[in-house]
Amino acid sequence: MTITSTTRGQLNFVSAVPERLGYLKIPGSQMLHAEESFANIFYQKYQTADYSFWLSAYTAKEDHVMYIHRDGPMIGFKVMLKQNMRYTCETGEIYFKQGQFLFAQVPYIDSLFSLKQGREYFVFDMALTVDFLRRLNLQVKSLDRFLDSTQDGKMRFLLNNTMNSSIVLLDSIEYLRHHPADRQAAAKVVEALFSTVTEGKSQDLPEYKIERMYEAREIIRFDITRHITIPNLAHMVGTNSRDLKTDFVKVFSIPPGQYLQYERMKAAKQLLLNEPDLTVNEIAVRVGFKNSAAFDPAFKDNVGTTPSEFRRSNGA
């Protein structure tokens, strides 16, 4: 895949990781960085026999139009992880708002996309082989029909419109970035995507509302021990309590309070497995509970077993 400027041609890529974006580094990936007068571009690619994925980061210094090209057919999807972006290709324009994805087969990639001054964009693309998709046996009829029609190599879309990514899909992508060779992790990304497609709960919102909900998500993730109220969280992202509760569900298909619990349970499971010297009570406090008496029933409600049973059953 090549990325160029429509007005200034080839970019001056070097194999490097910009210090500011070091947290995005994908182990074992091909990494290219170009620092141009109009934008900084950081591109990473990881490839296996069954799947490959790209993470592209653009920091625009001025309004600019970029060109992206890739030869050969591809089945896969694009997720707009940060900001909004408009692509122009032979079928017309496709507009991705933050967090939205689209699954398609393309005979090649030949697209223009626009960067706006002062904005930072993160884009995740994943290509999958038909064999890998079939081996997952997802039992999704729309996918089965889609795969049956891909032999001609023509451009086709699984969905008529972009959809919002679920929390599980976003988490699965983040995990895969840190464990790119893990085929089970790759499978979970695809499973999470098609679970989102099957549930079909995604609702569209104006860009500014979606951005507010992503900001609210980051505030919750930043400190899961913090007991933040809905009114306070709403104030922090520039909205009201009613809109926060309804818009968060529209974007992520989960209420903000339930999302906090999800993050706490996720952190608790990691500590139970990776920190065997910590007591359950110590873990409870670390993930935001007063003590194990409050933590144990919440964990069982979410995971289906007590923290101690979870630790024993996973050999920790």
N, C-alpha and C positions, 0 to 999 in steps of 0.2 A: 504494500500500500504506500502511495506517495502523497505527500501533502505539500502544496506549493501556494504561492501568492499569485493572484490573478493579474497583478500589476508589476510585481517585482521578481517573478519567476521562482527558481529553486531557492530553497532555504539552506542556510549554512549549519547543517546538523553536525553535532559532535556526540560521541558516545560519553555521556555524562549525566549525572543526576543533579539538578539545581538544588542548592542547599535548602532553600525555602520550601521545596516540595519533597524533601527526603522522606517524609512520612507516607508518601504515595508509592514508594519503591516496591516493585514486584520482584521477589527473589528469582534469579535465573532468567529474567526477561531480557530481551533486546531493548536497550534504552537509548533514546536519541533526544538531544536538547538543542534548540536553536534560539538564540537571543537576537532578535531582529529589531529594527527601529520602530516597527509598528506593533509587534507582539512578541511575547515569549511563548515558545511551544515546547512541550515536554510529551514525548510519545513513547509508550512501552508496548511490547508485544511478547506474548508467551504462546508457544505452539506445542501441541501434542498430536498424535495420530488421530485422536477422536474429536478434539476441540482445540480452538485457539481463541485468544481474546486480546483486546487492545484497550489500553487506558490512555486517553489523550487529554492533556491539560493545556488550555490556552489562556493567557493573560493579555488582554488587548490594551495597547498603548494609544491606539486611535481606531476609528471605524475602519474596517477592512473586510474585503471579501477573499475567502480562501477557496482553494480547489483541492478535492481529494479524489484519488483514482486507485482502483484495485482491479486487476485482471482476473478473469475466471469466475465461475459461478460460486455462490455462497448461500447457505441457509443459516439463518441466525437472527439476532436481534440487536437493537441499539437501546441503551438506557441513558437518558440525560440526567446525570447525577447532580449537576450544579448549573444553575442559570437556565435560560431558555434559548433555543437556537432554531433558526429557520434554514432548511435544506432545500435546494432547488435541483431537481433531477429531471429525467426525460418524461416522467409521469406527472410532473408538476411540482408544487411546493408541499413540503411536509414540515409542520411546525411542532417542535417538541417543547413542552413546558417542563419545568424542573420535576424530575422523578418519573417522567413518562417514558414508556417504551413502545416499540413496534417490532413485530416478528414478520420476517419476509424471506422469500427467495429472490436473489438478484443474479442476473447473468454476469454482471460486473458492477463496479461502483464508479460512478462518474457524476460527482455532485459539487455544487457550490454551497458555501455556507458563510454567514455573515457574523462578524465579531463587532461588538460595540465597545467603544472606548471606556476604560476603567472597569470592565467586567472580567470575571474569571469563570471559565467554563471547564467542567469535567465531563467527559463522555466515555461510556463503557460500551464496547462492541464485542459480541461473541459469535463465533462461527462454529457450527456443529455438523458432523457427518450424519447422513441418514441412518447408517448402521447404529451409531451411538444413540440417536433418538429412538430408534425402534427397540433397542435393547433395554431402554428405560421402562418400556411397557407402561406408559402413563395412563392408558385407557381414556384418552381424550379424543372423542370422535372428530372434532374439528382438526386436530393435529393429524390423525390417521388419514383423513380425506386430503389434507394438505400434502402429506408425504406421498400419497398415491399419485398426485398430480405433478410432482416435481421433475419427472424424467425428461420433460421437454426443455428444462433449463430456463424457462421464461420467467419474467418478473411476475411475482404474485405475492399478495399480502394475506396473512392469516387473519388479520383484523382489519376492519374498515377504518378504525380510528386508533389513535394512540390511547394507552391506558396508564393509570397511575400505578406505580410500583407499590407493593405491600411492604410492610416492615420486614417481613421474613425474607422477601426477595432482596431488599437492600442489605440486610445482614448477611445473606448468603453470598452476595457479590463481594462484600467486604472480607468475608472469611476466605473466599477463593483467591483474592488478591494476595493474601498472606500465605496461602497454601496452594499455589498454582498447579502443582503436580498431582494434587489429590483428586482423583477421578470421582470419588464419592462426593467431594465438595462441589465439583462441576455439575454432577447429577442433581444435587440439591438446588443449585441455582435454577436449572431448567424446571425441576419439579415445582419450585416456588413460583416461577413465572407462569406456568400453566395452571397452577392452583388459583392464581390471581385471575387468569383468563376465565377459568371455569366458574368462579364465584361471581364474576361480572359486577362487582359492587362499585367499581370506579366511577366517580362523578367529577365532571370538569368544573374548574373554578378559574377566576381571573388570576393572572400571574402573581399579582401582589399578595393575594390571599394564600396561594400555594407557598410562596417564599416565607410568609409569616409562619405557616405551619412547620416548615422545615427548620426555621429558627427556633420554634418552640420545642421541636424534637431534639435539637442540639442542646438546648438549655437543660432539658430533662436528662439527656445522656451524660452531660458534663459532670453532674454530681447526683448520683442516684440516692445518696443518703439524705439529700435535702428534702424537707417537707414543704414543698411550694404549693400554695393554693391556686385554684383556677383563676380567681380575680388577679392575683399577683402575676401569674404567668401571662395572662391576657394583656395586662398593662405592659409587661416587658416586651411584647412583640407588637404592640400598637393596635390591639383590637379589644373587644369586650368579651365577657365570659360566655355569653350565648354563642357568638360566632366562633370563639375558640373551640368550644365543645362540638359544634356541628361541623365546622370546617376540618378539624383534625380527623374526624371520622370519614368525611368525604375524601380526604387525601390518602389516609393510611388504613382505613377500614377498621379502626380501633380507637376507643376513647383515650384521652390523654392520661387519665388515672390508671387505666388498664395497661397502657403502654409503659408507664413507670414500673408497674408490677412486673411486666414482661422483662424489662431491663434488669430489674433486681433478681429475678429468678435465673436469668442467663448468667449474671455475675456469680450468683450463689453456686450454680452448678460447676462453674469453672473452679471456684475456690474449693468446693468439696472434692473435686477430682485432683486438683493440682497442689493443694496445700493440706496434706494429711495431718500435719501437726496442729492445725487450727481446730478448736472445738466448734461444735455447731452453734453455740451461743456467740462465739467470737465472729463467726461468719455472719450470723444474723445481724450483729451490730455493724459490721463492715458494709452490708448491703442496705442499711437504712431502717432496720427494725430495732425496737427497744430491747428485745431479748428473744431467746429461742421459743418462749411460750407464744409470742405473737408470730414468729417466723414459721414454726413447724406446720400449723394448719394452713397458712397461706401457701407454703411450698407444696403441701400435699394436694391442695385444691388445683394448683397449676400444673404440677408434674405427675400427680397420681400416686406418689409414694412419699414417705417421710424423708427428710434430709439424711438421716442415718442409714435408712434402707437404700437410698439412692447411692450413697457412698459405698456401702458393702456390695451392692449388686454390680457396681462398675469396677470392683477390685481395688478401690483406693484405700 
